[in-house]
Amino acid sequence: MASSTNNYFTKSVLFSYLFILKPSSSFGNHSSTDGLLPFAPKHVVIINKLTTNATLVAHCTNKEKDLGVKEIAPGASFDFKFHVNLRKTTTYTCSFEWPGNKVTFDIFRECIWYIYEPAPCRAKRDGGASICFDWNS
């Protein structure tokens, strides 16, 4: 009897995933796991949009991982992928440098980021106007 109950439970969980959570990935560019599940995959893209056409130097880290120093040419990009931890508190902090400037910003979601001198701006998935934020420092 216990074996039958466990088998039913396993099938129910599998059904829920396949028919409820998985189809939601077809809605636009939105990831079905974006924020819904622990260990959800994330993809961050950082694009150098400095109006001075300077090379952007980026250094991104979190508590467990250092992505190293990356030089990003004008108009070029750097990207990385990671998985959100069980408590969904994974955060990457990036420092950005260009001649005469050094700033930091917490990049924590699946996003495309345009780095301008006055602010980092997150691209909207629907193609609308980007959302800009203040630098941390």
VMD Tcl script that builds the backbone (N, CA, C; Angstrom):
set m [mol new atoms 411]
animate dup $m
set s [atomselect $m all]
$s set {name element resname resid chain x y z} {
  {N N MET 1 A 0.822 -1.197 0.000}
  {CA C MET 1 A 0.000 0.000 0.000}
  {C C MET 1 A 0.855 1.244 0.000}
  {N N ALA 2 A 1.915 1.271 0.829}
  {CA C ALA 2 A 2.789 2.442 0.890}
  {C C ALA 2 A 3.457 2.673 -0.445}
  {N N SER 3 A 3.841 1.609 -1.131}
  {CA C SER 3 A 4.475 1.724 -2.441}
  {C C SER 3 A 3.528 2.374 -3.436}
  {N N SER 4 A 2.268 1.993 -3.398}
  {CA C SER 4 A 1.255 2.559 -4.276}
  {C C SER 4 A 1.056 4.048 -3.989}
  {N N THR 5 A 1.059 4.428 -2.716}
  {CA C THR 5 A 0.885 5.823 -2.323}
  {C C THR 5 A 2.077 6.658 -2.787}
  {N N ASN 6 A 3.296 6.140 -2.599}
  {CA C ASN 6 A 4.491 6.850 -3.043}
  {C C ASN 6 A 4.513 7.021 -4.552}
  {N N ASN 7 A 4.095 6.008 -5.273}
  {CA C ASN 7 A 4.046 6.053 -6.722}
  {C C ASN 7 A 3.051 7.121 -7.182}
  {N N TYR 8 A 1.893 7.177 -6.536}
  {CA C TYR 8 A 0.887 8.188 -6.868}
  {C C TYR 8 A 1.423 9.590 -6.612}
  {N N PHE 9 A 2.097 9.780 -5.486}
  {CA C PHE 9 A 2.667 11.091 -5.126}
  {C C PHE 9 A 3.706 11.514 -6.167}
  {N N THR 10 A 4.597 10.605 -6.549}
  {CA C THR 10 A 5.625 10.906 -7.538}
  {C C THR 10 A 5.004 11.320 -8.863}
  {N N LYS 11 A 3.983 10.602 -9.301}
  {CA C LYS 11 A 3.309 10.930 -10.560}
  {C C LYS 11 A 2.611 12.291 -10.459}
  {N N SER 12 A 2.060 12.604 -9.308}
  {CA C SER 12 A 1.388 13.889 -9.126}
  {C C SER 12 A 2.376 15.049 -9.222}
  {N N VAL 13 A 3.533 14.886 -8.597}
  {CA C VAL 13 A 4.551 15.935 -8.651}
  {C C VAL 13 A 5.042 16.116 -10.079}
  {N N LEU 14 A 5.317 15.025 -10.776}
  {CA C LEU 14 A 5.773 15.085 -12.154}
  {C C LEU 14 A 4.718 15.741 -13.039}
  {N N PHE 15 A 3.466 15.375 -12.870}
  {CA C PHE 15 A 2.382 15.970 -13.628}
  {C C PHE 15 A 2.325 17.485 -13.402}
  {N N SER 16 A 2.428 17.886 -12.151}
  {CA C SER 16 A 2.382 19.320 -11.830}
  {C C SER 16 A 3.487 20.070 -12.542}
  {N N TYR 17 A 4.681 19.530 -12.548}
  {CA C TYR 17 A 5.801 20.202 -13.193}
  {C C TYR 17 A 5.593 20.268 -14.703}
  {N N LEU 18 A 5.246 19.137 -15.320}
  {CA C LEU 18 A 5.147 19.079 -16.775}
  {C C LEU 18 A 3.987 19.894 -17.339}
  {N N PHE 19 A 2.875 19.925 -16.641}
  {CA C PHE 19 A 1.693 20.550 -17.200}
  {C C PHE 19 A 1.331 21.898 -16.600}
  {N N ILE 20 A 1.947 22.274 -15.525}
  {CA C ILE 20 A 1.635 23.578 -14.928}
  {C C ILE 20 A 2.823 24.518 -15.051}
  {N N LEU 21 A 3.970 24.138 -14.554}
  {CA C LEU 21 A 5.124 25.037 -14.563}
  {C C LEU 21 A 5.813 25.096 -15.915}
  {N N LYS 22 A 6.031 23.979 -16.559}
  {CA C LYS 22 A 6.799 23.947 -17.793}
  {C C LYS 22 A 6.141 24.716 -18.929}
  {N N PRO 23 A 4.834 24.637 -19.190}
  {CA C PRO 23 A 4.244 25.375 -20.296}
  {C C PRO 23 A 4.380 26.894 -20.158}
  {N N SER 24 A 4.562 27.396 -18.951}
  {CA C SER 24 A 4.661 28.839 -18.785}
  {C C SER 24 A 5.892 29.405 -19.464}
  {N N SER 25 A 6.858 28.540 -19.865}
  {CA C SER 25 A 8.055 29.030 -20.539}
  {C C SER 25 A 7.733 29.535 -21.932}
  {N N SER 26 A 6.560 29.242 -22.451}
  {CA C SER 26 A 6.211 29.701 -23.782}
  {C C SER 26 A 5.644 31.118 -23.791}
  {N N PHE 27 A 5.479 31.735 -22.656}
  {CA C PHE 27 A 4.934 33.084 -22.601}
  {C C PHE 27 A 6.037 34.098 -22.831}
  {N N GLY 28 A 6.161 34.584 -24.059}
  {CA C GLY 28 A 7.145 35.607 -24.381}
  {C C GLY 28 A 8.549 35.137 -24.088}
  {N N ASN 29 A 9.382 36.062 -23.587}
  {CA C ASN 29 A 10.756 35.733 -23.259}
  {C C ASN 29 A 10.908 35.427 -21.788}
  {N N HIS 30 A 9.838 35.305 -21.070}
  {CA C HIS 30 A 9.906 35.112 -19.625}
  {C C HIS 30 A 10.274 33.676 -19.309}
  {N N SER 31 A 11.260 33.498 -18.487}
  {CA C SER 31 A 11.687 32.165 -18.075}
  {C C SER 31 A 10.669 31.587 -17.106}
  {N N SER 32 A 10.313 30.327 -17.295}
  {CA C SER 32 A 9.318 29.701 -16.427}
  {C C SER 32 A 9.802 29.594 -14.989}
  {N N THR 33 A 11.106 29.623 -14.788}
  {CA C THR 33 A 11.635 29.449 -13.447}
  {C C THR 33 A 12.118 30.759 -12.852}
  {N N ASP 34 A 11.919 31.865 -13.526}
  {CA C ASP 34 A 12.422 33.147 -13.049}
  {C C ASP 34 A 11.762 33.517 -11.731}
  {N N GLY 35 A 12.430 33.210 -10.634}
  {CA C GLY 35 A 11.936 33.573 -9.321}
  {C C GLY 35 A 10.957 32.591 -8.709}
  {N N LEU 36 A 10.511 31.589 -9.459}
  {CA C LEU 36 A 9.510 30.674 -8.920}
  {C C LEU 36 A 10.115 29.549 -8.100}
  {N N LEU 37 A 11.251 29.046 -8.515}
  {CA C LEU 37 A 11.808 27.868 -7.892}
  {C C LEU 37 A 13.216 28.126 -7.360}
  {N N PRO 38 A 13.584 27.445 -6.281}
  {CA C PRO 38 A 14.981 27.507 -5.846}
  {C C PRO 38 A 15.878 26.949 -6.949}
  {N N PHE 39 A 17.089 27.407 -7.030}
  {CA C PHE 39 A 18.073 26.991 -8.028}
  {C C PHE 39 A 17.673 27.382 -9.446}
  {N N ALA 40 A 16.784 28.372 -9.588}
  {CA C ALA 40 A 16.351 28.817 -10.905}
  {C C ALA 40 A 17.548 29.367 -11.683}
  {N N PRO 41 A 17.687 29.019 -12.972}
  {CA C PRO 41 A 18.804 29.528 -13.759}
  {C C PRO 41 A 18.617 31.008 -14.093}
  {N N LYS 42 A 19.713 31.739 -14.106}
  {CA C LYS 42 A 19.698 33.166 -14.447}
  {C C LYS 42 A 20.764 33.432 -15.489}
  {N N HIS 43 A 20.556 34.442 -16.301}
  {CA C HIS 43 A 21.520 34.841 -17.326}
  {C C HIS 43 A 21.600 36.364 -17.301}
  {N N VAL 44 A 22.789 36.869 -17.073}
  {CA C VAL 44 A 23.020 38.312 -17.002}
  {C C VAL 44 A 23.910 38.709 -18.167}
  {N N VAL 45 A 23.552 39.796 -18.851}
  {CA C VAL 45 A 24.346 40.351 -19.939}
  {C C VAL 45 A 24.653 41.796 -19.588}
  {N N ILE 46 A 25.921 42.186 -19.695}
  {CA C ILE 46 A 26.360 43.551 -19.406}
  {C C ILE 46 A 26.925 44.121 -20.705}
  {N N ILE 47 A 26.373 45.251 -21.165}
  {CA C ILE 47 A 26.772 45.857 -22.433}
  {C C ILE 47 A 27.395 47.224 -22.169}
  {N N ASN 48 A 28.561 47.467 -22.745}
  {CA C ASN 48 A 29.249 48.748 -22.599}
  {C C ASN 48 A 28.597 49.773 -23.512}
  {N N LYS 49 A 27.905 50.738 -22.917}
  {CA C LYS 49 A 27.252 51.819 -23.654}
  {C C LYS 49 A 27.825 53.176 -23.240}
  {N N LEU 50 A 29.061 53.197 -22.760}
  {CA C LEU 50 A 29.671 54.467 -22.349}
  {C C LEU 50 A 29.729 55.408 -23.548}
  {N N THR 51 A 29.244 56.626 -23.368}
  {CA C THR 51 A 29.198 57.590 -24.470}
  {C C THR 51 A 30.579 58.111 -24.829}
  {N N THR 52 A 31.553 57.927 -23.939}
  {CA C THR 52 A 32.925 58.365 -24.204}
  {C C THR 52 A 33.692 57.350 -25.045}
  {N N ASN 53 A 33.048 56.228 -25.384}
  {CA C ASN 53 A 33.674 55.133 -26.134}
  {C C ASN 53 A 34.893 54.558 -25.424}
  {N N ALA 54 A 34.895 54.610 -24.114}
  {CA C ALA 54 A 35.987 54.044 -23.322}
  {C C ALA 54 A 35.752 52.553 -23.107}
  {N N THR 55 A 36.814 51.832 -22.845}
  {CA C THR 55 A 36.703 50.428 -22.450}
  {C C THR 55 A 36.174 50.372 -21.029}
  {N N LEU 56 A 35.208 49.511 -20.795}
  {CA C LEU 56 A 34.611 49.323 -19.481}
  {C C LEU 56 A 35.287 48.118 -18.826}
  {N N VAL 57 A 35.768 48.280 -17.610}
  {CA C VAL 57 A 36.372 47.184 -16.877}
  {C C VAL 57 A 35.370 46.733 -15.817}
  {N N ALA 58 A 34.942 45.482 -15.905}
  {CA C ALA 58 A 33.934 44.945 -14.984}
  {C C ALA 58 A 34.548 43.834 -14.151}
  {N N HIS 59 A 34.173 43.803 -12.868}
  {CA C HIS 59 A 34.617 42.738 -11.969}
  {C C HIS 59 A 33.410 42.335 -11.123}
  {N N CYS 60 A 32.880 41.152 -11.379}
  {CA C CYS 60 A 31.666 40.680 -10.706}
  {C C CYS 60 A 31.985 39.513 -9.781}
  {N N THR 61 A 31.417 39.570 -8.566}
  {CA C THR 61 A 31.631 38.521 -7.572}
  {C C THR 61 A 30.354 38.283 -6.783}
  {N N ASN 62 A 30.280 37.105 -6.173}
  {CA C ASN 62 A 29.296 36.864 -5.128}
  {C C ASN 62 A 30.038 36.219 -3.972}
  {N N LYS 63 A 29.350 35.737 -2.960}
  {CA C LYS 63 A 30.016 35.188 -1.773}
  {C C LYS 63 A 30.890 33.986 -2.094}
  {N N GLU 64 A 30.519 33.206 -3.102}
  {CA C GLU 64 A 31.258 31.988 -3.422}
  {C C GLU 64 A 32.088 32.061 -4.691}
  {N N LYS 65 A 31.825 33.007 -5.573}
  {CA C LYS 65 A 32.453 32.970 -6.890}
  {C C LYS 65 A 32.943 34.342 -7.326}
  {N N ASP 66 A 34.145 34.361 -7.900}
  {CA C ASP 66 A 34.736 35.562 -8.477}
  {C C ASP 66 A 34.848 35.322 -9.978}
  {N N LEU 67 A 34.152 36.134 -10.779}
  {CA C LEU 67 A 34.153 35.945 -12.231}
  {C C LEU 67 A 35.381 36.545 -12.908}
  {N N GLY 68 A 36.231 37.196 -12.136}
  {CA C GLY 68 A 37.444 37.783 -12.699}
  {C C GLY 68 A 37.179 39.156 -13.303}
  {N N VAL 69 A 38.259 39.795 -13.703}
  {CA C VAL 69 A 38.184 41.128 -14.305}
  {C C VAL 69 A 37.990 40.974 -15.809}
  {N N LYS 70 A 36.997 41.679 -16.348}
  {CA C LYS 70 A 36.680 41.613 -17.777}
  {C C LYS 70 A 36.780 43.004 -18.374}
  {N N GLU 71 A 37.497 43.120 -19.486}
  {CA C GLU 71 A 37.555 44.375 -20.235}
  {C C GLU 71 A 36.532 44.288 -21.355}
  {N N ILE 72 A 35.616 45.253 -21.370}
  {CA C ILE 72 A 34.526 45.234 -22.342}
  {C C ILE 72 A 34.690 46.439 -23.261}
  {N N ALA 73 A 34.968 46.176 -24.520}
  {CA C ALA 73 A 35.160 47.240 -25.513}
  {C C ALA 73 A 33.843 47.996 -25.734}
  {N N PRO 74 A 33.910 49.220 -26.264}
  {CA C PRO 74 A 32.678 49.975 -26.555}
  {C C PRO 74 A 31.731 49.168 -27.446}
  {N N GLY 75 A 30.492 49.043 -27.012}
  {CA C GLY 75 A 29.475 48.309 -27.753}
  {C C GLY 75 A 29.516 46.802 -27.556}
  {N N ALA 76 A 30.551 46.293 -26.908}
  {CA C ALA 76 A 30.672 44.851 -26.685}
  {C C ALA 76 A 29.963 44.456 -25.394}
  {N N SER 77 A 29.906 43.150 -25.138}
  {CA C SER 77 A 29.196 42.672 -23.952}
  {C C SER 77 A 29.966 41.570 -23.247}
  {N N PHE 78 A 29.556 41.314 -22.018}
  {CA C PHE 78 A 30.059 40.237 -21.182}
  {C C PHE 78 A 28.836 39.604 -20.552}
  {N N ASP 79 A 28.767 38.286 -20.516}
  {CA C ASP 79 A 27.604 37.644 -19.908}
  {C C ASP 79 A 28.043 36.499 -19.018}
  {N N PHE 80 A 27.157 36.158 -18.090}
  {CA C PHE 80 A 27.404 35.009 -17.223}
  {C C PHE 80 A 26.074 34.416 -16.790}
  {N N LYS 81 A 26.142 33.137 -16.429}
  {CA C LYS 81 A 24.955 32.411 -15.971}
  {C C LYS 81 A 25.223 31.903 -14.570}
  {N N PHE 82 A 24.155 31.790 -13.798}
  {CA C PHE 82 A 24.269 31.240 -12.451}
  {C C PHE 82 A 22.923 30.687 -12.032}
  {N N HIS 83 A 22.908 29.980 -10.925}
  {CA C HIS 83 A 21.667 29.438 -10.372}
  {C C HIS 83 A 21.399 30.102 -9.029}
  {N N VAL 84 A 20.154 30.432 -8.794}
  {CA C VAL 84 A 19.728 31.042 -7.539}
  {C C VAL 84 A 19.788 29.978 -6.444}
  {N N ASN 85 A 20.240 30.364 -5.260}
  {CA C ASN 85 A 20.335 29.403 -4.163}
  {C C ASN 85 A 18.950 29.094 -3.577}
  {N N LEU 86 A 18.912 28.175 -2.641}
  {CA C LEU 86 A 17.653 27.702 -2.054}
  {C C LEU 86 A 16.826 28.839 -1.459}
  {N N ARG 87 A 17.484 29.787 -0.787}
  {CA C ARG 87 A 16.756 30.904 -0.158}
  {C C ARG 87 A 16.505 32.062 -1.122}
  {N N LYS 88 A 16.919 31.903 -2.381}
  {CA C LYS 88 A 16.770 32.922 -3.420}
  {C C LYS 88 A 17.430 34.237 -3.016}
  {N N THR 89 A 18.636 34.150 -2.421}
  {CA C THR 89 A 19.359 35.346 -1.989}
  {C C THR 89 A 20.656 35.548 -2.771}
  {N N THR 90 A 20.853 34.794 -3.841}
  {CA C THR 90 A 22.079 34.929 -4.628}
  {C C THR 90 A 22.159 36.332 -5.221}
  {N N THR 91 A 23.279 36.993 -5.002}
  {CA C THR 91 A 23.495 38.336 -5.534}
  {C C THR 91 A 24.913 38.440 -6.069}
  {N N TYR 92 A 25.059 39.009 -7.234}
  {CA C TYR 92 A 26.373 39.348 -7.768}
  {C C TYR 92 A 26.536 40.854 -7.664}
  {N N THR 93 A 27.682 41.273 -7.130}
  {CA C THR 93 A 28.023 42.687 -7.088}
  {C C THR 93 A 29.124 42.914 -8.103}
  {N N CYS 94 A 28.941 43.933 -8.930}
  {CA C CYS 94 A 29.931 44.226 -9.959}
  {C C CYS 94 A 30.492 45.622 -9.740}
  {N N SER 95 A 31.814 45.718 -9.878}
  {CA C SER 95 A 32.429 47.039 -9.911}
  {C C SER 95 A 32.689 47.351 -11.382}
  {N N PHE 96 A 32.528 48.611 -11.729}
  {CA C PHE 96 A 32.733 49.063 -13.100}
  {C C PHE 96 A 33.706 50.226 -13.074}
  {N N GLU 97 A 34.689 50.175 -13.956}
  {CA C GLU 97 A 35.679 51.250 -14.047}
  {C C GLU 97 A 35.826 51.692 -15.485}
  {N N TRP 98 A 35.998 53.003 -15.650}
  {CA C TRP 98 A 36.395 53.598 -16.907}
  {C C TRP 98 A 37.187 54.840 -16.522}
  {N N PRO 99 A 37.932 55.462 -17.433}
  {CA C PRO 99 A 38.822 56.563 -17.043}
  {C C PRO 99 A 38.145 57.590 -16.136}
  {N N GLY 100 A 38.721 57.743 -14.923}
  {CA C GLY 100 A 38.239 58.732 -13.958}
  {C C GLY 100 A 37.057 58.292 -13.116}
  {N N ASN 101 A 36.603 57.052 -13.244}
  {CA C ASN 101 A 35.410 56.598 -12.523}
  {C C ASN 101 A 35.560 55.166 -12.032}
  {N N LYS 102 A 35.001 54.920 -10.838}
  {CA C LYS 102 A 34.868 53.553 -10.314}
  {C C LYS 102 A 33.580 53.509 -9.507}
  {N N VAL 103 A 32.659 52.622 -9.908}
  {CA C VAL 103 A 31.349 52.515 -9.267}
  {C C VAL 103 A 31.021 51.041 -9.061}
  {N N THR 104 A 30.042 50.759 -8.204}
  {CA C THR 104 A 29.583 49.388 -7.997}
  {C C THR 104 A 28.074 49.325 -8.132}
  {N N PHE 105 A 27.586 48.111 -8.404}
  {CA C PHE 105 A 26.154 47.894 -8.529}
  {C C PHE 105 A 25.864 46.413 -8.290}
  {N N ASP 106 A 24.760 46.124 -7.597}
  {CA C ASP 106 A 24.327 44.742 -7.362}
  {C C ASP 106 A 23.488 44.271 -8.538}
  {N N ILE 107 A 24.006 43.284 -9.243}
  {CA C ILE 107 A 23.270 42.695 -10.367}
  {C C ILE 107 A 22.766 41.357 -9.874}
  {N N PHE 108 A 21.471 41.198 -9.796}
  {CA C PHE 108 A 20.932 40.036 -9.102}
  {C C PHE 108 A 19.860 39.288 -9.857}
  {N N ARG 109 A 19.437 39.745 -11.003}
  {CA C ARG 109 A 18.355 39.084 -11.729}
  {C C ARG 109 A 18.767 38.774 -13.148}
  {N N GLU 110 A 17.958 37.982 -13.790}
  {CA C GLU 110 A 18.197 37.695 -15.199}
  {C C GLU 110 A 17.869 38.955 -15.976}
  {N N CYS 111 A 18.871 39.583 -16.539}
  {CA C CYS 111 A 18.655 40.872 -17.176}
  {C C CYS 111 A 19.712 41.173 -18.213}
  {N N ILE 112 A 19.386 42.138 -19.023}
  {CA C ILE 112 A 20.364 42.759 -19.906}
  {C C ILE 112 A 20.592 44.154 -19.341}
  {N N TRP 113 A 21.842 44.464 -19.044}
  {CA C TRP 113 A 22.212 45.736 -18.437}
  {C C TRP 113 A 23.027 46.573 -19.395}
  {N N TYR 114 A 22.611 47.830 -19.589}
  {CA C TYR 114 A 23.371 48.808 -20.354}
  {C C TYR 114 A 24.096 49.673 -19.337}
  {N N ILE 115 A 25.418 49.767 -19.473}
  {CA C ILE 115 A 26.194 50.551 -18.532}
  {C C ILE 115 A 26.519 51.899 -19.157}
  {N N TYR 116 A 25.921 52.955 -18.609}
  {CA C TYR 116 A 26.169 54.333 -19.018}
  {C C TYR 116 A 26.913 55.036 -17.895}
  {N N GLU 117 A 27.535 56.163 -18.179}
  {CA C GLU 117 A 28.246 56.903 -17.144}
  {C C GLU 117 A 27.342 57.283 -15.965}
  {N N PRO 118 A 26.175 57.852 -16.211}
  {CA C PRO 118 A 25.371 58.283 -15.067}
  {C C PRO 118 A 24.652 57.172 -14.316}
  {N N ALA 119 A 24.436 55.987 -14.983}
  {CA C ALA 119 A 23.635 54.959 -14.317}
  {C C ALA 119 A 23.658 53.642 -15.075}
  {N N PRO 120 A 23.447 52.519 -14.354}
  {CA C PRO 120 A 23.192 51.243 -15.026}
  {C C PRO 120 A 21.705 51.169 -15.364}
  {N N CYS 121 A 21.386 50.683 -16.561}
  {CA C CYS 121 A 19.984 50.633 -16.989}
  {C C CYS 121 A 19.640 49.215 -17.431}
  {N N ARG 122 A 18.496 48.731 -16.943}
  {CA C ARG 122 A 18.037 47.386 -17.285}
  {C C ARG 122 A 17.085 47.461 -18.467}
  {N N ALA 123 A 17.356 46.644 -19.489}
  {CA C ALA 123 A 16.492 46.604 -20.664}
  {C C ALA 123 A 15.177 45.943 -20.294}
  {N N LYS 124 A 14.080 46.448 -20.857}
  {CA C LYS 124 A 12.778 45.831 -20.649}
  {C C LYS 124 A 12.571 44.760 -21.710}
  {N N ARG 125 A 11.984 43.664 -21.318}
  {CA C ARG 125 A 11.781 42.546 -22.244}
  {C C ARG 125 A 10.806 42.871 -23.367}
  {N N ASP 126 A 9.890 43.811 -23.112}
  {CA C ASP 126 A 8.908 44.149 -24.139}
  {C C ASP 126 A 9.429 45.191 -25.118}
  {N N GLY 127 A 10.696 45.598 -24.952}
  {CA C GLY 127 A 11.280 46.579 -25.858}
  {C C GLY 127 A 11.009 48.019 -25.458}
  {N N GLY 128 A 10.322 48.249 -24.356}
  {CA C GLY 128 A 10.041 49.605 -23.890}
  {C C GLY 128 A 11.293 50.283 -23.362}
  {N N ALA 129 A 11.116 51.461 -22.825}
  {CA C ALA 129 A 12.238 52.241 -22.299}
  {C C ALA 129 A 12.924 51.492 -21.162}
  {N N SER 130 A 14.246 51.558 -21.147}
  {CA C SER 130 A 15.034 50.918 -20.085}
  {C C SER 130 A 14.737 51.560 -18.749}
  {N N ILE 131 A 14.979 50.811 -17.673}
  {CA C ILE 131 A 14.808 51.307 -16.309}
  {C C ILE 131 A 16.211 51.532 -15.743}
  {N N CYS 132 A 16.479 52.759 -15.315}
  {CA C CYS 132 A 17.812 53.094 -14.799}
  {C C CYS 132 A 17.790 53.182 -13.274}
  {N N PHE 133 A 18.934 52.856 -12.680}
  {CA C PHE 133 A 19.092 52.813 -11.228}
  {C C PHE 133 A 20.285 53.668 -10.815}
  {N N ASP 134 A 20.343 54.000 -9.532}
  {CA C ASP 134 A 21.493 54.714 -9.002}
  {C C ASP 134 A 22.629 53.732 -8.763}
  {N N TRP 135 A 23.860 54.219 -8.907}
  {CA C TRP 135 A 25.020 53.405 -8.549}
  {C C TRP 135 A 25.030 53.211 -7.049}
  {N N ASN 136 A 25.551 52.082 -6.568}
  {CA C ASN 136 A 25.695 51.848 -5.128}
  {C C ASN 136 A 26.709 52.804 -4.542}
  {N N SER 137 A 27.773 53.091 -5.283}
  {CA C SER 137 A 28.812 53.987 -4.787}
  {C C SER 137 A 29.285 54.906 -5.875}
}
mol reanalyze $m
mol bondsrecalc $m
mol representation Tube
mol addrep $m
